């Protein structure tokens, strides 16, 4: 029996409250012991975790892998290599592929491709309407039974209130969460950046906060009598935080996520590179310092409970266009951990245990993965482990990225904190201390949706 020992680290597990110096022993894809002083002689391989945090494998509930249909931007193979490089052992991929993930057959396609080419676990999020057109309900229950871990028309909002009511009722039956892309399209036509002074100065169409806020307000009102699990994606507006906080205080099953770029950058980033910097063109757009302060307050008081990347790869040809025509989005899997450390831990918003909770057990709960042991470290559970070196200083550059695309405004930024090692299902996918980095070729076949409730 092949055994692996992660030795000499500080084991932190928010699900159980564990925080102690210990070793983690792994065999046959499961954790078999967590204790100090485990024998190195009995292990076939030892991962050096000295000076590091040993935590549950990081989980990203909001990733665009682009496959099928836009493999020139990303594939399941390259996207999961990027995930592992960033410390993630599980990603949940959005359904805005071509064709859309809107039926059980498409869920199977993604799961099968991930089993063949993925370096980490991949769980599909199913579309709530056919073709993501907002006109007809998708096969929600069939997708849930096949392995979809949540539902969203991400990339587009469910615009009609009547359709949204039907969506909430249909998703509630599955026990999954409805993950809403909060954007009223009637308020954002022609909008390409935050509606503020800089948009006026540059002559660019403005995208107001209210376009996000009005959708969340509508949805939580609709959901009061339905009670579906509702999740607001990629918050950008301080007003959105206040709406969600109020809904949670009413007892509604509402959660929310925030991304690194919305915590660290304002709309002033568009002025980079001489102006009209399309690397800072996001959906939703980067806003103002007051919004960042409100988002951080929402993280601090628990209103925002989940950290996600909204990893949105694009070929550079799609970003190197005039601002109005350039694609929205940023790659985030490889840089998220360091950027969250900067925005939240270094800034004193939250501590390490809370940060890890928001990147492990909280997204696992959102996507129903806690039931199969993901997002936590426990004896008998799956051996998905991330080793974090909190003191490693590095610079974000194009060469540091493992994914296929390079669209990011963070190049040249000096950061601290990085995944030192990553174990997925007992297989070492990354060990920087031994100069082993992920490549787009799997070593372990994973069929992760089996037994997901």
Phi and psi in degrees as a GROMACS rama.xvg file:
@    title "Ramachandran Plot"
@    xaxis  label "Phi"
@    yaxis  label "Psi"
@TYPE xy
-72.0827  133.556  UNK-2
-126.888  150.447  UNK-3
-130.056  139.399  UNK-4
-125.358  123.247  UNK-5
-96.7313  110.495  UNK-6
-116.6  142.259  UNK-7
83.5632  14.6788  UNK-8
-103.542  174.481  UNK-9
-97.8925  109.587  UNK-10
-83.9564  123.223  UNK-11
-126.334  119.07  UNK-12
-130.556  99.076  UNK-13
-59.633  -30.6215  UNK-14
-61.7473  -37.1127  UNK-15
-104.572  -12.3464  UNK-16
83.4035  7.05236  UNK-17
-66.3117  133.189  UNK-18
-154.217  93.2646  UNK-19
-158.377  160.453  UNK-20
-73.9887  125.378  UNK-21
-164.238  164.569  UNK-22
-102.307  156.903  UNK-23
-123.067  119.674  UNK-24
-101.528  138.298  UNK-25
-131.37  137.419  UNK-26
-149.319  139.31  UNK-27
52.2572  39.2155  UNK-28
78.5908  4.23275  UNK-29
-123.667  157.322  UNK-30
-81.5308  125.739  UNK-31
-109.276  -16.1183  UNK-32
-163.421  143.12  UNK-33
-132.838  107.569  UNK-34
-166.392  156.455  UNK-35
-74.3388  150.112  UNK-36
71.7244  26.0547  UNK-37
-68.0815  148.21  UNK-38
-69.6562  126.054  UNK-39
-77.957  -26.11  UNK-40
-65.5376  -28.3645  UNK-41
-85.4986  -5.15743  UNK-42
-93.2277  140.314  UNK-43
-73.8562  -27.7157  UNK-44
-147.388  143.142  UNK-45
-120.914  128.704  UNK-46
-100.156  122.688  UNK-47
-78.8398  114.245  UNK-48
-113.447  19.6277  UNK-49
-61.6194  134.297  UNK-50
74.9867  9.91279  UNK-51
-121.305  163.321  UNK-52
-93.8749  134.514  UNK-53
-108.143  114.28  UNK-54
-131.082  166.273  UNK-55
-57.8487  150.826  UNK-56
-54.6691  131.661  UNK-57
-66.8466  145.804  UNK-58
-125.35  128.173  UNK-59
-112.09  113.622  UNK-60
-85.9405  6.43993  UNK-61
-146.759  88.5969  UNK-62
-135.047  141.888  UNK-63
-107.358  112.072  UNK-64
-95.8848  -9.88677  UNK-65
70.2242  -14.1556  UNK-66
-100.422  128.429  UNK-67
-89.5822  157.976  UNK-68
111.429  -28.4329  UNK-69
-137.534  52.7128  UNK-70
-67.8269  -12.8438  UNK-71
-70.8101  -19.5977  UNK-72
-91.1576  -42.4964  UNK-73
-166.519  157.092  UNK-74
-130.124  170.518  UNK-75
-61.0904  -38.3203  UNK-76
-65.5455  -50.1528  UNK-77
-72.2022  -35.8525  UNK-78
-66.6465  -38.7401  UNK-79
-74.6037  -27.5364  UNK-80
-64.2172  -41.1924  UNK-81
-62.8612  -40.5528  UNK-82
-61.1019  -48.2801  UNK-83
-62.6671  -41.2222  UNK-84
-59.7916  -29.1664  UNK-85
-91.1811  -1.3567  UNK-86
99.9133  4.66756  UNK-87
-90.7329  137.721  UNK-88
-108.158  -12.7456  UNK-89
-142.76  135.809  UNK-90
-131.978  147.563  UNK-91
-111.975  118.72  UNK-92
-96.7528  139.561  UNK-93
-76.9305  157.373  UNK-94
-89.8627  7.20645  UNK-95
-83.7235  58.08  UNK-96
-100.387  -176.477  UNK-97
-132.9  103.775  UNK-98
-73.5157  164.299  UNK-99
-67.6066  153.401  UNK-100
-82.1346  82.04  UNK-101
-125.495  14.0467  UNK-102
-154.011  169.7  UNK-103
-65.7834  -30.4407  UNK-104
-65.5823  -38.7856  UNK-105
-70.555  -34.7877  UNK-106
-60.087  -43.4731  UNK-107
-61.9785  -40.5619  UNK-108
-58.7971  -47.236  UNK-109
-65.1077  -44.2674  UNK-110
-62.8286  -40.7876  UNK-111
-66.3905  -43.3603  UNK-112
-66.2422  -38.9433  UNK-113
-64.7405  -37.5061  UNK-114
-64.7663  -28.7066  UNK-115
-90.1703  -34.3614  UNK-116
-123.736  -7.79073  UNK-117
-80.952  143.935  UNK-118
-94.7264  -13.8832  UNK-119
-136.873  -179.81  UNK-120
-73.7423  138.032  UNK-121
-126.691  125.858  UNK-122
-122.084  125.837  UNK-123
-77.0797  145.517  UNK-124
-103.678  125.449  UNK-125
-86.4157  150.651  UNK-126
-70.2265  150.483  UNK-127
-93.3223  -20.2984  UNK-128
-127.202  152.619  UNK-129
-63.1722  127.361  UNK-130
65.4039  9.38572  UNK-131
57.5462  31.9838  UNK-132
-93.8275  -7.26723  UNK-133
76.1794  16.0149  UNK-134
-109.445  -30.6959  UNK-135
-145.211  136.467  UNK-136
-59.234  138.414  UNK-137
-79.4661  179.593  UNK-138
-82.9866  70.3764  UNK-139
-64.7091  -48.488  UNK-140
-68.1729  -38.418  UNK-141
-63.4229  -41.3264  UNK-142
-65.7606  -38.6894  UNK-143
-62.6953  -41.6047  UNK-144
-68.3333  -28.2364  UNK-145
-82.1738  -23.6547  UNK-146
139.318  4.05548  UNK-147
-67.2088  131.964  UNK-148
-101.251  1.203  UNK-149
-174.921  176.737  UNK-150
-138.409  140.086  UNK-151
-167.264  151.413  UNK-152
-103.264  32.2695  UNK-153
-46.4078  141.572  UNK-154
101.317  -27.373  UNK-155
-141.108  150.389  UNK-156
-89.0329  150.387  UNK-157
-75.4889  101.708  UNK-158
-74.8144  -42.2413  UNK-159
-77.7995  130.226  UNK-160
-64.3945  -37.4685  UNK-161
-63.885  -44.1515  UNK-162
-65.5553  -39.9916  UNK-163
-62.4272  -37.6209  UNK-164
-61.6847  -41.9918  UNK-165
-66.3705  -39.4162  UNK-166
-61.8133  -48.569  UNK-167
-59.2716  -41.3838  UNK-168
-66.247  -40.9168  UNK-169
-69.9036  -42.2263  UNK-170
-69.4296  -34.4199  UNK-171
-56.603  -39.1581  UNK-172
-59.1605  -32.1945  UNK-173
-79.7266  -18.9964  UNK-174
80.8884  -2.08246  UNK-175
-82.6349  176.827  UNK-176
-101.476  144.153  UNK-177
-88.5518  119.186  UNK-178
-105.195  108.763  UNK-179
-95.4061  130.757  UNK-180
-83.26  106.612  UNK-181
-88.9512  89.5614  UNK-182
-154.186  109.946  UNK-183
-76.7265  110.62  UNK-184
-66.6778  -22.0466  UNK-185
-71.1811  -16.8719  UNK-186
-101.632  -3.83231  UNK-187
-122.512  6.93511  UNK-188
-61.1176  123.506  UNK-189
83.4267  -4.66901  UNK-190
-81.7308  131.315  UNK-191
-128.879  -8.1312  UNK-192
-157.719  173.287  UNK-193
-53.8832  135.355  UNK-194
-76.3856  92.9388  UNK-195
-154.395  -166.462  UNK-196
-61.2223  -35.6697  UNK-197
-71.174  -38.6492  UNK-198
-60.436  -41.153  UNK-199
-63.7436  -44.9861  UNK-200
-60.6636  -39.335  UNK-201
-88.3169  -7.36059  UNK-202
72.3481  31.2599  UNK-203
-105.509  150.664  UNK-204
-65.1977  135.49  UNK-205
-91.6629  145.9  UNK-206
-119.382  102.716  UNK-207
-78.6648  156.199  UNK-208
-57.4738  -37.507  UNK-209
-59.7673  -25.3066  UNK-210
-62.7455  -30.8051  UNK-211
-83.4429  -46.1392  UNK-212
-64.2552  -40.3142  UNK-213
-66.6466  -31.7354  UNK-214
-68.8438  -45.0801  UNK-215
-64.2839  -43.4788  UNK-216
-59.2156  -45.8828  UNK-217
-60.9848  -46.2813  UNK-218
-65.2884  -42.8675  UNK-219
-68.8493  -30.1196  UNK-220
-67.1343  -45.8173  UNK-221
-59.5538  -36.907  UNK-222
-81.0744  -8.30453  UNK-223
-58.883  -36.8337  UNK-224
-98.9605  -1.70157  UNK-225
-103.954  -48.8932  UNK-226
79.028  26.7777  UNK-227
-72.161  149.555  UNK-228
-67.7435  122.964  UNK-229
-122.177  130.712  UNK-230
-127.612  123.357  UNK-231
-91.2249  122.411  UNK-232
-84.8228  156.493  UNK-233
28.3926  66.8078  UNK-234
-62.6129  142.394  UNK-235
-128.603  -18.7495  UNK-236
-107.723  136.584  UNK-237
-61.7063  -32.7756  UNK-238
-62.8933  -33.5546  UNK-239
-63.3658  -38.5414  UNK-240
-60.8241  -42.5205  UNK-241
-65.0571  -39.1874  UNK-242
-64.4032  -45.4173  UNK-243
-67.345  -40.0919  UNK-244
-59.0013  -43.2796  UNK-245
-64.2973  -42.834  UNK-246
-63.7133  -40.829  UNK-247
-64.1486  -38.7558  UNK-248
-67.2842  -24.1709  UNK-249
-77.4595  -9.24898  UNK-250
94.0077  11.4519  UNK-251
-74.9703  147.271  UNK-252
-80.2469  67.8142  UNK-253
-114.322  132.499  UNK-254
-128.286  169.754  UNK-255
-152.704  158.117  UNK-256
-128.662  160.581  UNK-257
-138.8  154.334  UNK-258
-107.166  162.402  UNK-259
-60.3676  -42.8977  UNK-260
-66.3391  -30.9807  UNK-261
-78.027  -10.5255  UNK-262
-97.4391  -14.579  UNK-263
-120.399  -20.6828  UNK-264
-126.911  143.322  UNK-265
-106.607  178.053  UNK-266
-62.3565  -14.0603  UNK-267
-63.8298  -19.8425  UNK-268
-61.1111  -25.4744  UNK-269
-63.436  -21.1916  UNK-270
-79.383  -4.49391  UNK-271
-64.8117  162.677  UNK-272
53.9997  38.3444  UNK-273
84.3174  4.99246  UNK-274
107.323  153.143  UNK-275
59.0732  45.3485  UNK-276
-80.5516  105.274  UNK-277
-71.8298  -14.6317  UNK-278
-65.887  -18.7889  UNK-279
-100.147  14.6609  UNK-280
-88.1409  111.809  UNK-281
-124.057  162.269  UNK-282
-130.611  110.855  UNK-283
-70.1935  164.505  UNK-284
-73.6942  158.976  UNK-285
-64.5573  138.762  UNK-286
-115.34  -131.752  UNK-287
-117.623  170.548  UNK-288
-60.2486  -33.397  UNK-289
-64.684  -33.792  UNK-290
-68.9709  -42.9019  UNK-291
-59.0077  -43.9759  UNK-292
-60.8259  -41.7099  UNK-293
-68.7412  -37.7607  UNK-294
-64.2858  -43.4386  UNK-295
-64.6356  -38.2704  UNK-296
-61.5571  -39.5725  UNK-297
-64.4449  -35.8753  UNK-298
-67.7414  -44.8666  UNK-299
-62.2165  -38.9582  UNK-300
-94.4834  2.32019  UNK-301
90.3584  -1.61281  UNK-302
-59.6253  -44.2052  UNK-303
-97.4544  117.575  UNK-304
-111.893  -3.01598  UNK-305
-134.886  139.09  UNK-306
-107.01  130.062  UNK-307
-138.783  159.874  UNK-308
-94.9059  -30.4911  UNK-309
52.0603  44.2835  UNK-310
-54.2353  111.671  UNK-311
-129.195  81.9576  UNK-312
-73.9699  142.825  UNK-313
-140.402  142.706  UNK-314
-60.2316  148.104  UNK-315
-61.0926  -27.4266  UNK-316
-62.9636  -25.7665  UNK-317
-83.9944  -16.1637  UNK-318
-99.7566  -26.7475  UNK-319
-89.2742  58.7017  UNK-320
-127.268  175.041  UNK-321
-57.4105  149.686  UNK-322
-54.6521  -44.3377  UNK-323
-60.4894  -33.9805  UNK-324
-92.8619  -16.6284  UNK-325
-68.1465  152.733  UNK-326
-71.1594  150.95  UNK-327
-83.5497  146.058  UNK-328
125.081  168.692  UNK-329
-148.256  143.189  UNK-330
-76.634  146.988  UNK-331
-144.876  -13.8518  UNK-332
-61.6906  -41.3731  UNK-333
-79.7086  -19.6018  UNK-334
-109.778  -11.5143  UNK-335
-60.0621  -45.9723  UNK-336
-58.8634  -50.7983  UNK-337
-63.175  -38.857  UNK-338
-70.3819  -36.4303  UNK-339
-67.08  -37.4622  UNK-340
-59.4667  -45.1211  UNK-341
-63.8  -47.1094  UNK-342
-73.5017  -33.4701  UNK-343
-115.544  -43.6795  UNK-344
-82.6809  -53.5039  UNK-345
-62.422  -30.2887  UNK-346
-84.4264  -1.59145  UNK-347
77.7863  16.5003  UNK-348
-73.7101  -46.6774  UNK-349
-141.479  169.472  UNK-350
-97.0277  -179.983  UNK-351
-61.9821  -42.8792  UNK-352
-62.3125  -40.6108  UNK-353
-67.6023  -40.3813  UNK-354
-58.52  -46.806  UNK-355
-64.3599  -39.58  UNK-356
-57.3671  -43.5485  UNK-357
-71.1799  -13.6157  UNK-358
-112.363  4.73163  UNK-359
-133.876  -84.3778  UNK-360
-68.6576  -32.418  UNK-361
-65.6243  -49.9748  UNK-362
-66.3202  -29.1973  UNK-363
-62.5828  -42.156  UNK-364
-64.9515  -41.9279  UNK-365
-55.7529  -41.9952  UNK-366
-102.008  11.615  UNK-367
71.5571  18.9065  UNK-368
-91.1949  -13.6124  UNK-369
-61.8399  -31.3422  UNK-370
-64.8483  -22.4937  UNK-371
-106.498  15.7504  UNK-372
91.2663  2.20348  UNK-373
-78.7304  154.04  UNK-374
82.9168  11.8609  UNK-375
-152.634  159.751  UNK-376
-114.405  116.332  UNK-377
-153.831  149.724  UNK-378
-61.6275  130.024  UNK-379
93.9123  -14.4494  UNK-380
-84.7577  170.015  UNK-381
-63.212  142.183  UNK-382
-88.1571  70.1261  UNK-383
-108.152  111.303  UNK-384
-137.418  138.622  UNK-385
-118.153  131.382  UNK-386
-105.25  121.906  UNK-387
-111.178  126.549  UNK-388
-95.0071  100.914  UNK-389
-70.2463  -16.7719  UNK-390
-100.857  -1.68622  UNK-391
-72.1461  118.813  UNK-392
-92.1115  135.775  UNK-393
-154.632  166.448  UNK-394
-116.146  130.555  UNK-395
-73.7162  119.545  UNK-396
-136.032  168.352  UNK-397
-58.6793  -36.4651  UNK-398
-72.3927  -16.581  UNK-399
-82.6585  -7.14533  UNK-400
-93.3524  138.632  UNK-401
-99.7795  -15.1902  UNK-402
-75.3657  -179.444  UNK-403
-81.5765  -30.6862  UNK-404
-105.709  162.907  UNK-405
-132.379  30.8847  UNK-406
-87.4369  100.054  UNK-407
-153.736  140.597  UNK-408
-89.9621  5.14721  UNK-409
-96.0142  3.67916  UNK-410
-61.7166  134.066  UNK-411
92.4132  -7.1727  UNK-412
-78.1152  130.607  UNK-413
-88.4346  127.443  UNK-414
-132.849  171.806  UNK-415
-138.648  135.753  UNK-416
105.808  128.245  UNK-417
-160.281  151.637  UNK-418
-67.0841  125.493  UNK-419
-91.8984  -35.5446  UNK-420
-149.539  150.585  UNK-421
-137.975  129.919  UNK-422
-120.663  127.395  UNK-423
-121.634  116.942  UNK-424
57.228  32.6325  UNK-425
87.024  -7.36327  UNK-426
-97.9075  131.279  UNK-427
-76.0709  115.014  UNK-428
-98.2961  -23.5217  UNK-429
-148.327  134.039  UNK-430
-149.985  89.4617  UNK-431
-65.3335  -28.4726  UNK-432
-70.2315  -18.463  UNK-433
-108.53  12.029  UNK-434
60.6735  34.9055  UNK-435
-103.591  116.382  UNK-436
-119.183  156.37  UNK-437
-69.7901  143.266  UNK-438
-126.313  162.132  UNK-439
-80.5249  55.3548  UNK-440
-149.035  114.003  UNK-441
-71.2992  155.669  UNK-442
-116.811  -5.22305  UNK-443
-145.112  133.792  UNK-444
-87.2409  122.225  UNK-445
-117.063  130.965  UNK-446
-121.025  73.9746  UNK-447
-72.1276  -16.7529  UNK-448
-81.1617  -13.7756  UNK-449
-61.1478  129.773  UNK-450
79.1229  4.02001  UNK-451
-71.2007  127.072  UNK-452
